[in-house]
Amino acid sequence: MSLFMGDRAHPSRWACPRCAHGEGRLGEAALPSNPLAALAEVETRWFTTATCRRCAYTEFYDAPAADVLASWAPTLSDVAPR
């Protein structure tokens, strides 16, 4: 479950859990699936990131960017292509 809950008046509106700023951006990050994979450069997992435009707080989602964007469409932008 995401920590980005928005406010009660606009439950679908994204809000940063650290500073309560209402604007963020989506991106993607590649992370190794386990510590040994990082050394061997094999099996990388992709995550969607949601980053606050004010304080740079970032959350990682194990979901496609399109799904995350659909949830927070009013305030998230900049989906970075993989």
N, C-alpha and C positions, 0 to 999 in steps of 0.2 A: 504494500500500500504506500502510496506517495505521501510525503510530508507536505506537499503543496496542496493545501486545502482551500485556498481562496477565502472569501468572506461569506457570511451567511446570506447577504443580500444577492450576491452573484456567485453561487457555488462553482460555476464553471470557470470563473476568472482566476488566473494564476496569481499567486502572491508568494514572495520569498519568505521562507520560514525564519530567516535570520533578521532581515531588516524591513519586511513587509512591503517592499517596493513591488509595484504591479507590472513591471516589464521584464521580460527575459528573452533568451534566444535559445534555439535548439542547435545541437551539433552532434557529432559522433566521435567516439573514442574507441580505439582498439586496445584491448588488454589481453595479456597472456592468460590462457585457461588455467595454468598452474605455474608455480615458480620455476620448475625445470623447463617448461615450455619457453619461458623467457630466454633462457640460456641457449636453447637449441633453435630458437626462432621458428617454432612450429605451433600450429593450432592457436590462432588468435580469435578471441571473441569480440564482437562489436556491440557497443552499447550506445543508446541515445542519451545525450546529456541535455539538461535544462539548466541554464546559467543566468543568474540575476544580472541585469545590466548595471545595477548600482554597486553591489558589494562583491560580485563575482562568485557568490555561493553556487555550488554546482551539485546537482543530483544526477545519478546514473539510473537509467531505465533499461531493463532487459525486454525491450519492445521496439518494434520498428518506429522510426521517426514519424511516419504518417499517423500511427495510432496515438502517439503522444501529442502531436500537433492537433489532431481532431479533438482531444480532450481539453486542450488549452488554447484553442484557435483564437479567441479574442485578444490575447496578449503575447503570444510567443511568435517569433519569426526566425528568419535566417536558417532554414534547414540546410545543413551542409551535405551535399551529395557524397556518397561513399566512393 
